[in-house]
Amino acid sequence: MNLKGFFKQHKNNLEGEQKSENSTPVKIPEELYISCPKCKKAIVKRSLRNTLYVCENCGHHFRISARQRLFFTVDPDTFEEHDENMSASNILDFPDYDEKLEAAYKKSSEMEAVVCGTCKIGGYPCAIFVMESNFIMGSLGTVVGEKITRLFEYAIEKSLPVLGITVSGGARMQEGMLSLMQMAKVSGAVKRHSDAGNLYITLITDPTCGGVTASFAMLGDIIIAEPDALISFAGPRVIEQTIRQKLPEGFQRAEFLLETGFIDDIIARKDQRDYLTKILKIHTRTGRNS
């Protein structure tokens, strides 16, 4: 007599230990959630606004648009935009650049990769520029350089501090040497602003690379960054291939740059407005709400 399996205890279907052949896993529509790129936790998209687009599980700071950044940073109803109608053109007749610009307009709803203007933060007046990652990765083109330069010139005239919030993939290759010239152009404006006795603060966000890092992003009197922001000129793989050495852990991240003295502080997004208010309070000569 074959007793194999006779005394085996069968699983109770009612207790959910055995799945039905027809059962299917519950699927959450992808448009309702986003996966954190750092901890991989699924996050309901609508809840991100309440946390300023920061993962509550691991603290990862998601990239946000220039307009979102302004909303979270400046006092309500105080932002006045400058040069909002300036837009790039295909000055070098670069292949497919017109199509790329058109796609950037649609993706970002901006005319260019930077938004400039004046505002108040904690009641203190300042000029501000915020770069837009959704417009060709915040690349530095001729119009971007012109808008930022004009903002510094206005700030000199009005004796205003400048807050620059950077995010960029570097110089815009479709504009060639004219793009690279913006590094010196904006840096010159920063110097004139400094010589006039005015404050320049830079807030570096992920990623800030190339010509922007090599110029005005790192020229602030006070340089702060968001946690884990990539701040670089050349990428890690390019450097490793050039020097044929393994780079240190976390190389080119904000924490490494703070440790090595390239930036002054790392400030989480939820604390930035209060931090900036304190800085402006210390350095503003005319006082609050003036």
Residue frames relative to the residue before (quaternion, step in Angstrom):
aa qw qx qy qz dx dy dz
M 1.0000 0.0000 0.0000 0.0000 0.00 0.00 0.00
N 0.2835 -0.7746 0.5451 0.1500 3.59 -0.74 1.02
L 0.1039 -0.8278 0.5511 0.0129 3.58 -0.48 1.27
K 0.3303 0.7695 -0.4935 0.2350 3.61 1.25 0.23
G 0.8309 0.1646 -0.1553 0.5083 3.54 -0.75 1.10
F 0.4512 0.7194 -0.4393 0.2931 3.57 1.31 -0.09
F 0.7646 0.3594 -0.1873 0.5012 3.56 0.98 -0.89
K 0.4078 0.7202 -0.4699 0.3070 3.61 1.25 0.17
Q 0.3527 -0.7390 0.5379 0.2002 3.57 -0.89 1.02
H 0.3268 -0.7632 0.5265 0.1829 3.56 -0.67 1.06
K 0.5208 -0.6488 0.4659 0.3013 3.55 -1.11 0.72
N 0.4249 -0.7001 0.5218 0.2388 3.53 -1.11 0.75
N 0.3712 -0.7576 0.4981 0.2006 3.55 -0.48 1.22
L 0.6364 0.5621 -0.3300 0.4124 3.55 1.10 -0.73
E 0.6725 0.4814 -0.2891 0.4821 3.57 1.21 -0.51
G 0.5333 -0.6811 0.3737 0.3346 3.54 1.28 0.19
E 0.4328 0.7159 -0.4578 0.3010 3.59 1.19 0.36
Q 0.7628 0.2418 -0.1536 0.5798 3.54 1.21 -0.35
K 0.3492 -0.7628 0.5092 0.1922 3.54 -0.69 1.09
S 0.4989 -0.6292 0.5054 0.3158 3.50 -1.13 0.65
E 0.5815 -0.6037 0.4184 0.3498 3.54 -1.08 0.69
N 0.7199 0.4464 -0.2410 0.4736 3.56 1.14 -0.62
S 0.4982 0.6717 -0.4307 0.3392 3.61 1.29 -0.09
T 0.1329 -0.7786 0.6102 0.0622 3.56 -1.12 0.73
P 0.5255 -0.6420 0.4446 0.3378 3.62 -0.99 0.72
V 0.5055 -0.6413 0.4860 0.3114 3.55 -1.12 0.72
K 0.1607 -0.7962 0.5795 0.0660 3.55 -0.80 1.01
I 0.2820 -0.7408 0.5896 0.1552 3.53 -0.95 0.96
P 0.4905 -0.6643 0.4620 0.3235 3.64 -0.74 0.92
E 0.5159 -0.6870 0.4231 0.2878 3.58 -0.82 1.03
E 0.6299 0.5552 -0.3496 0.4156 3.59 1.09 -0.61
L 0.6564 0.5286 -0.3106 0.4396 3.62 1.24 -0.27
Y 0.8003 0.1942 -0.1051 0.5574 3.60 1.14 -0.40
I 0.2022 -0.7476 0.6190 0.1306 3.50 -1.36 0.30
S 0.3792 -0.7183 0.5356 0.2311 3.57 -1.05 0.71
C 0.4355 -0.6816 0.5193 0.2758 3.57 -0.85 0.96
P 0.4240 -0.7357 0.4628 0.2545 3.62 -0.67 1.02
K 0.6757 0.4950 -0.2974 0.4582 3.59 1.20 -0.37
C 0.8191 0.2008 -0.0958 0.5287 3.61 0.69 -1.06
K 0.4181 -0.7518 0.4155 0.2955 3.59 1.38 -0.09
K 0.4190 0.7033 -0.4775 0.3190 3.58 1.21 0.23
A 0.4254 -0.6842 0.5314 0.2618 3.56 -1.05 0.82
I 0.0809 -0.8051 0.5875 -0.0093 3.55 -0.77 1.10
V 0.4470 -0.6623 0.5300 0.2839 3.57 -0.95 0.88
K 0.4950 -0.7062 0.4170 0.2870 3.57 -0.62 1.13
R 0.6635 0.5324 -0.3213 0.4161 3.57 0.90 -0.88
S 0.6514 0.5334 -0.3173 0.4364 3.59 1.13 -0.58
L 0.5451 0.6519 -0.3955 0.3485 3.59 1.18 -0.45
R 0.5945 0.5816 -0.3709 0.4133 3.59 1.03 -0.69
N 0.6603 0.5265 -0.3068 0.4389 3.58 1.02 -0.81
T 0.7274 0.3776 -0.2266 0.5263 3.59 1.19 -0.49
L 0.4850 -0.6761 0.4111 0.3723 3.60 1.30 0.31
Y 0.6002 -0.5981 0.3312 0.4152 3.55 1.12 0.79
V 0.4830 0.5914 -0.4729 0.4396 3.52 0.89 1.10
C 0.4590 -0.6828 0.4950 0.2794 3.59 -0.88 0.95
E 0.3872 -0.7397 0.5039 0.2216 3.59 -0.71 1.07
N 0.6321 0.5619 -0.3299 0.4193 3.59 1.16 -0.50
C 0.8409 0.1267 -0.0261 0.5255 3.59 0.81 -1.00
G 0.5111 -0.6767 0.4065 0.3400 3.61 1.24 -0.13
H 0.3606 0.7351 -0.5037 0.2755 3.61 1.21 0.25
H 0.2838 -0.7534 0.5742 0.1486 3.57 -0.94 0.98
F 0.2946 -0.7560 0.5617 0.1622 3.56 -0.52 1.19
R 0.5263 -0.5957 0.4922 0.3548 3.56 -1.20 0.49
I 0.0851 -0.7873 0.6097 0.0357 3.55 -1.02 0.81
S 0.5931 -0.5927 0.4142 0.3541 3.55 -1.23 0.44
A 0.6756 -0.4840 0.3680 0.4169 3.55 -1.30 0.26
R 0.6689 0.4981 -0.3061 0.4591 3.59 0.96 -0.83
Q 0.6232 0.5152 -0.3399 0.4803 3.60 1.04 -0.70
R 0.6351 0.5328 -0.3224 0.4569 3.55 1.00 -0.86
L 0.6511 0.5054 -0.3159 0.4699 3.58 0.93 -0.82
F 0.6439 0.5401 -0.3198 0.4376 3.58 0.95 -0.88
F 0.7219 0.4427 -0.2436 0.4727 3.57 0.97 -0.87
T 0.7374 0.4680 -0.2174 0.4359 3.60 1.14 -0.62
V 0.7884 0.3428 -0.1837 0.4767 3.60 0.75 -1.01
D 0.6209 -0.5256 0.4226 0.3994 3.55 -1.29 0.35
P 0.5916 -0.6016 0.3978 0.3604 3.62 -0.99 0.78
D 0.8706 0.1012 -0.0991 0.4712 3.53 -1.13 0.86
T 0.5612 0.6035 -0.4055 0.3956 3.61 1.08 0.56
F 0.5844 0.6023 -0.3853 0.3838 3.60 1.17 -0.31
E 0.0422 -0.7686 0.6383 -0.0030 3.55 -0.91 1.04
E 0.3093 -0.8024 0.4865 0.1545 3.55 -0.45 1.23
H 0.2226 -0.7537 0.6069 0.1188 3.53 -1.19 0.74
D 0.8683 0.0873 -0.0615 0.4844 3.56 -1.19 0.69
E 0.1877 0.8386 -0.4951 0.1284 3.58 1.03 0.75
N 0.7036 0.4771 -0.2729 0.4504 3.60 1.15 -0.46
M 0.4733 0.6611 -0.4554 0.3627 3.58 1.23 0.10
S 0.0419 0.8079 -0.5845 0.0628 3.59 -0.84 0.96
A 0.5708 -0.6174 0.4345 0.3228 3.54 -1.22 0.58
S 0.1182 -0.7536 0.6384 0.1031 3.53 -1.33 0.38
N 0.5637 -0.6132 0.4416 0.3334 3.55 -1.24 0.44
I 0.0800 -0.8704 0.4852 0.0229 3.55 0.56 1.24
L 0.7361 0.3753 -0.2248 0.5166 3.60 1.15 -0.51
D 0.4006 -0.7204 0.4662 0.3212 3.57 1.31 0.10
F 0.1731 0.8100 -0.5327 0.1734 3.56 0.97 0.94
P 0.5429 -0.6509 0.4128 0.3335 3.62 -0.83 0.92
D 0.8667 0.0919 -0.1110 0.4775 3.56 -1.02 0.99
Y 0.4212 0.7179 -0.4729 0.2891 3.63 1.20 0.13
D 0.6078 0.5543 -0.3581 0.4417 3.60 1.01 -0.70
E 0.6623 0.4981 -0.2988 0.4732 3.57 0.98 -0.87
K 0.6435 0.5258 -0.3157 0.4580 3.56 1.06 -0.79
L 0.6387 0.5169 -0.3189 0.4724 3.57 1.03 -0.76
E 0.6484 0.5201 -0.3159 0.4574 3.56 0.96 -0.88
A 0.6516 0.5039 -0.3078 0.4762 3.58 1.00 -0.82
A 0.6423 0.5263 -0.3185 0.4571 3.59 1.05 -0.75
Y 0.6096 0.5449 -0.3463 0.4600 3.59 1.05 -0.76
K 0.6969 0.4827 -0.2737 0.4543 3.55 0.87 -0.98
K 0.6817 0.5027 -0.2939 0.4430 3.59 0.94 -0.87
S 0.7975 0.3411 -0.1554 0.4727 3.57 0.88 -0.94
S 0.2772 -0.7603 0.5178 0.2773 3.58 1.21 -0.59
E 0.5790 0.5420 -0.3841 0.4727 3.58 1.19 0.60
M 0.5152 -0.6432 0.4730 0.3117 3.56 -1.23 0.49
E 0.7943 0.0154 0.0015 0.6074 3.57 1.21 -0.51
A 0.6682 -0.5575 0.3517 0.3449 3.55 -1.36 0.15
V 0.7336 0.2946 -0.2531 0.5577 3.60 1.16 0.48
V 0.1947 -0.7375 0.6359 0.1173 3.54 -1.18 0.72
C 0.0793 -0.8201 0.5665 -0.0143 3.59 -0.72 1.12
G 0.2883 0.7645 -0.5536 0.1611 3.54 -1.17 0.51
T 0.4762 -0.6190 0.5195 0.3467 3.53 -1.29 -0.42
C 0.0076 0.7974 -0.6016 0.0463 3.55 -1.18 0.56
K 0.3242 -0.6724 0.5930 0.3018 3.51 -1.35 -0.36
I 0.1098 -0.7607 0.6374 0.0548 3.53 -1.12 0.77
G 0.8221 -0.0213 -0.0404 0.5676 3.56 -0.44 1.21
G 0.6969 -0.4653 0.2596 0.4801 3.54 1.22 0.53
Y 0.6418 0.5218 -0.3207 0.4615 3.59 1.27 -0.16
P 0.4083 -0.7395 0.4797 0.2374 3.60 -0.73 1.03
C 0.1405 0.7703 -0.6169 0.0791 3.56 -1.14 0.67
A 0.4287 -0.6199 0.5731 0.3217 3.52 -1.37 0.20
I 0.0798 -0.8155 0.5732 0.0014 3.56 -1.06 0.69
F 0.0081 -0.7504 0.6584 0.0576 3.54 -1.19 0.63
V 0.1091 -0.7850 0.6097 0.0144 3.53 -1.02 0.93
M 0.3053 -0.7676 0.5364 0.1728 3.58 -0.67 1.06
E 0.3306 -0.7658 0.5363 0.1288 3.55 -1.13 0.82
S 0.3241 -0.7878 0.4957 0.1695 3.58 -0.42 1.25
N 0.6456 0.5445 -0.3251 0.4256 3.60 1.13 -0.53
F 0.6490 0.4485 -0.3232 0.5226 3.58 1.29 -0.05
I 0.7854 -0.3101 0.1434 0.5161 3.56 -0.10 1.38
M 0.6389 -0.5833 0.2931 0.4070 3.55 0.93 1.07
G 0.6460 -0.5713 0.3205 0.3919 3.56 0.94 0.92
S 0.2545 0.8142 -0.4941 0.1680 3.56 1.16 0.51
L 0.4653 -0.6918 0.4956 0.2433 3.52 -1.17 0.76
G 0.0367 0.7947 -0.6010 0.0762 3.55 -0.46 1.28
T 0.7524 -0.4036 0.2671 0.4468 3.56 -1.29 -0.02
V 0.6767 0.4807 -0.3014 0.4693 3.58 0.96 -0.81
V 0.6043 0.5427 -0.3534 0.4642 3.59 1.04 -0.72
G 0.6779 0.4920 -0.2878 0.4642 3.57 0.89 -0.96
E 0.6542 0.5148 -0.3093 0.4597 3.58 1.00 -0.83
K 0.6633 0.5101 -0.3136 0.4489 3.59 0.90 -0.87
I 0.6750 0.4800 -0.2992 0.4737 3.59 0.92 -0.88
T 0.6288 0.5327 -0.3317 0.4592 3.59 1.02 -0.79
R 0.6558 0.5054 -0.3101 0.4673 3.58 0.92 -0.88
L 0.6286 0.5364 -0.3383 0.4502 3.59 1.03 -0.74
F 0.6562 0.4960 -0.3126 0.4750 3.59 0.94 -0.83
E 0.6427 0.5179 -0.3276 0.4598 3.59 0.99 -0.77
Y 0.6323 0.5082 -0.3239 0.4869 3.58 1.05 -0.74
A 0.6560 0.5187 -0.3072 0.4541 3.58 0.98 -0.87
I 0.6078 0.5350 -0.3474 0.4729 3.58 1.11 -0.65
E 0.6671 0.5197 -0.2914 0.4473 3.55 0.92 -0.98
K 0.7749 0.3458 -0.1644 0.5028 3.57 0.98 -0.90
S 0.3864 -0.7419 0.4575 0.3014 3.61 1.34 0.03
L 0.3534 0.7390 -0.4846 0.3069 3.54 0.87 1.04
P 0.4467 -0.6202 0.5519 0.3334 3.57 -1.16 0.51
V 0.2709 -0.7456 0.5845 0.1707 3.57 -1.24 0.45
L 0.1369 -0.7427 0.6502 0.0838 3.54 -1.08 0.87
G 0.0667 -0.7987 0.5978 0.0161 3.57 -0.71 1.07
I 0.1111 -0.7827 0.6112 0.0390 3.58 -0.76 1.07
T 0.1227 -0.8586 0.4977 0.0047 3.54 -0.32 1.28
V 0.1563 0.6994 -0.6945 0.0640 3.48 -1.34 0.63
S 0.2386 0.7957 -0.5117 0.2194 3.59 -0.56 1.07
G 0.3852 -0.6908 0.5640 0.2373 3.49 -1.25 0.59
G 0.6779 -0.4732 0.2888 0.4829 3.60 1.28 -0.04
A 0.7757 -0.3185 0.2539 0.4820 3.54 -1.29 -0.37
R 0.4602 -0.6968 0.4832 0.2631 3.58 -1.06 0.77
M 0.3866 -0.7795 0.4476 0.2065 3.55 -0.31 1.30
Q 0.6234 0.5697 -0.3495 0.4057 3.61 1.07 -0.61
E 0.7154 0.3962 -0.2523 0.5172 3.59 1.27 -0.23
G 0.4072 -0.7870 0.4153 0.2058 3.55 1.31 0.35
M 0.8506 -0.1000 0.1073 0.5050 3.54 -1.05 -0.90
L 0.5927 0.5774 -0.3687 0.4235 3.60 1.10 -0.62
S 0.6233 0.5190 -0.3284 0.4840 3.56 1.16 -0.60
L 0.6656 0.5075 -0.3050 0.4543 3.58 0.90 -0.91
M 0.6042 0.5795 -0.3522 0.4183 3.58 1.08 -0.66
Q 0.5841 0.6038 -0.3705 0.3962 3.59 1.15 -0.52
M 0.5457 0.6093 -0.3989 0.4144 3.58 1.17 -0.48
A 0.7095 0.4331 -0.2496 0.4968 3.58 0.87 -0.98
K 0.6269 0.5633 -0.3334 0.4225 3.57 1.03 -0.82
V 0.7057 0.4336 -0.2673 0.4924 3.59 0.81 -0.97
S 0.6260 0.5427 -0.3413 0.4440 3.59 0.99 -0.78
G 0.6260 0.5299 -0.3293 0.4678 3.59 1.07 -0.70
A 0.6495 0.5081 -0.3087 0.4739 3.56 1.04 -0.81
V 0.6159 0.5375 -0.3361 0.4678 3.58 1.07 -0.75
K 0.6512 0.5170 -0.3135 0.4587 3.59 0.97 -0.87
R 0.6630 0.4920 -0.3150 0.4681 3.61 0.89 -0.85
H 0.6247 0.5338 -0.3215 0.4705 3.57 1.07 -0.77
S 0.6627 0.4961 -0.2925 0.4788 3.58 1.00 -0.83
D 0.6517 0.5266 -0.3103 0.4491 3.58 0.96 -0.88
A 0.6575 0.4924 -0.3032 0.4831 3.57 1.20 -0.52
G 0.5731 -0.6435 0.3530 0.3645 3.58 1.31 0.15
N 0.5150 0.6600 -0.4039 0.3689 3.57 1.20 0.46
L 0.4898 -0.6740 0.4895 0.2574 3.54 -1.26 0.59
Y 0.0737 -0.7660 0.6375 0.0374 3.55 -1.12 0.81
I 0.0769 -0.7854 0.6142 -0.0007 3.57 -0.73 1.15
T 0.0923 -0.7772 0.6172 0.0812 3.57 -0.98 0.78
L 0.1435 -0.7391 0.6545 0.0690 3.52 -1.11 0.90
I 0.1548 -0.8220 0.5462 0.0447 3.55 -0.36 1.27
T 0.0790 -0.8066 0.5858 0.0094 3.55 -0.76 1.08
D 0.6289 -0.5874 0.3905 0.3272 3.53 -1.32 0.38
P 0.6436 -0.4156 -0.6418 0.0341 1.57 -1.35 2.13
T 0.1567 -0.7378 0.6408 0.1431 3.55 -1.24 0.44
C 0.0768 0.8429 -0.5121 0.1461 3.54 -0.30 1.30
G 0.8141 0.3588 -0.2025 0.4094 3.51 -1.42 -0.03
G 0.8709 -0.1181 0.0974 0.4669 3.51 -1.12 -0.84
V 0.6054 0.5459 -0.3637 0.4508 3.59 1.13 -0.51
T 0.6462 0.4906 -0.3086 0.4966 3.58 1.01 -0.81
A 0.7014 0.4820 -0.2629 0.4546 3.57 0.99 -0.87
S 0.7507 0.3138 -0.2132 0.5409 3.60 1.21 0.03
F 0.9004 0.0287 -0.0407 0.4322 3.57 -0.74 -1.07
A 0.5574 0.6090 -0.4096 0.3882 3.64 1.12 -0.37
M 0.7673 0.3441 -0.1741 0.5124 3.57 1.08 -0.74
L 0.5567 0.6189 -0.3825 0.4010 3.59 1.24 0.36
G 0.4163 0.7329 -0.4597 0.2797 3.59 1.23 0.06
D 0.5311 -0.5811 0.5022 0.3579 3.55 -1.22 0.49
I 0.7505 0.1080 -0.0622 0.6491 3.54 1.19 -0.72
I 0.0840 -0.8079 0.5833 0.0012 3.57 -0.68 1.13
I 0.0282 0.7885 -0.6126 0.0474 3.56 -0.65 1.13
A 0.1581 -0.7883 0.5897 0.0767 3.56 -1.24 0.38
E 0.5006 -0.6075 0.5143 0.3404 3.52 -1.30 0.33
P 0.6451 -0.5392 0.3625 0.4021 3.61 -1.14 0.56
D 0.8691 0.1078 -0.1097 0.4702 3.54 -1.13 0.88
A 0.3407 0.7477 -0.5066 0.2613 3.61 1.18 0.39
L 0.3850 -0.6871 0.5655 0.2448 3.56 -1.06 0.81
I 0.0215 0.7825 -0.6184 0.0697 3.57 -0.72 1.13
S 0.2442 0.7993 -0.4985 0.2302 3.57 -0.26 1.22
F 0.3743 -0.6391 0.5988 0.3047 3.50 -1.39 0.10
A 0.7710 0.0744 -0.0273 0.6319 3.57 0.57 -1.14
G 0.5675 -0.6206 0.4275 0.3317 3.56 -1.16 0.61
P 0.6734 -0.5240 0.3412 0.3943 3.59 -1.20 0.51
R 0.6685 0.5045 -0.3195 0.4433 3.60 0.92 -0.83
V 0.6246 0.5328 -0.3360 0.4616 3.58 1.05 -0.74
I 0.6632 0.5061 -0.3018 0.4615 3.56 0.94 -0.91
E 0.6640 0.5096 -0.3081 0.4522 3.58 0.89 -0.92
Q 0.6632 0.4957 -0.3050 0.4706 3.57 1.00 -0.78
T 0.6621 0.5119 -0.3044 0.4548 3.57 1.14 -0.65
I 0.7883 0.3118 -0.1605 0.5056 3.59 0.78 -1.03
R 0.3081 -0.7905 0.4744 0.2348 3.58 1.37 -0.21
Q 0.5692 0.5300 -0.4114 0.4752 3.52 0.94 1.01
K 0.4854 -0.6410 0.5100 0.3057 3.55 -1.19 0.59
L 0.3781 -0.7458 0.5065 0.2106 3.57 -0.79 1.03
P 0.6153 -0.5615 0.3969 0.3854 3.63 -1.16 0.52
E 0.6221 -0.5400 0.4164 0.3848 3.57 -1.22 0.51
G 0.8299 0.1772 -0.1509 0.5070 3.56 -0.89 0.96
F 0.2830 0.7850 -0.5038 0.2233 3.58 1.26 0.31
Q 0.8348 0.1711 -0.1903 0.4875 3.56 -1.00 1.00
R 0.5264 0.5729 -0.4402 0.4483 3.58 1.21 0.33
A 0.6921 -0.5161 0.3105 0.3977 3.56 -1.18 0.61
E 0.6497 0.5372 -0.3235 0.4297 3.59 0.95 -0.86
F 0.6480 0.5070 -0.3084 0.4774 3.58 1.04 -0.79
L 0.6711 0.4962 -0.2977 0.4635 3.58 0.98 -0.84
L 0.6119 0.5231 -0.3517 0.4777 3.59 1.11 -0.60
E 0.6582 0.5215 -0.3008 0.4520 3.57 0.93 -0.91
T 0.7512 0.3849 -0.2058 0.4952 3.58 1.02 -0.78
G 0.6025 -0.6514 0.3184 0.3338 3.58 1.26 0.29
F 0.4731 0.6896 -0.4418 0.3246 3.61 1.19 0.26
I 0.7685 0.1790 -0.1314 0.6000 3.60 1.18 -0.47
D 0.5332 -0.6802 0.4251 0.2691 3.56 -1.25 0.47
D 0.8136 -0.0679 0.0819 0.5716 3.60 1.03 -0.64
I 0.2567 -0.7107 0.6267 0.1907 3.54 -1.34 0.34
I 0.0456 -0.8232 0.5643 -0.0428 3.56 -0.60 1.16
A 0.4132 -0.6969 0.5329 0.2441 3.57 -0.80 1.04
R 0.6544 -0.5656 0.3381 0.3707 3.55 -1.10 0.72
K 0.6629 0.5280 -0.3137 0.4282 3.58 0.95 -0.81
D 0.7227 0.4279 -0.2376 0.4880 3.59 1.20 -0.48
Q 0.4763 0.7285 -0.4179 0.2602 3.58 1.22 -0.26
R 0.6596 0.5228 -0.3325 0.4255 3.58 0.86 -0.86
D 0.6666 0.4834 -0.2999 0.4816 3.61 0.93 -0.87
Y 0.6337 0.5363 -0.3252 0.4528 3.58 1.01 -0.82
L 0.6814 0.4845 -0.2833 0.4699 3.57 0.89 -0.96
T 0.6088 0.5539 -0.3479 0.4488 3.57 1.05 -0.72
K 0.6601 0.5050 -0.3072 0.4635 3.58 0.95 -0.87
I 0.6476 0.5166 -0.3184 0.4607 3.57 0.97 -0.86
L 0.6777 0.4851 -0.2909 0.4699 3.58 0.91 -0.92
K 0.6112 0.5567 -0.3473 0.4426 3.58 1.05 -0.72
I 0.6723 0.5031 -0.2941 0.4565 3.57 0.96 -0.90
H 0.8011 0.3595 -0.1487 0.4548 3.57 0.90 -0.95
T 0.5764 0.5961 -0.3928 0.3977 3.61 1.19 -0.24
R 0.3362 -0.7852 0.4924 0.1674 3.56 -0.72 1.08
T 0.7370 0.4499 -0.2367 0.4454 3.57 1.04 -0.75
G 0.5523 -0.6446 0.3854 0.3618 3.59 1.24 -0.15
R 0.6789 -0.5125 0.3604 0.3828 3.51 -1.34 0.27
N 0.8565 0.1772 -0.1450 0.4627 3.52 -1.30 0.70
S 0.4709 0.6749 -0.4572 0.3372 3.61 1.16 0.35
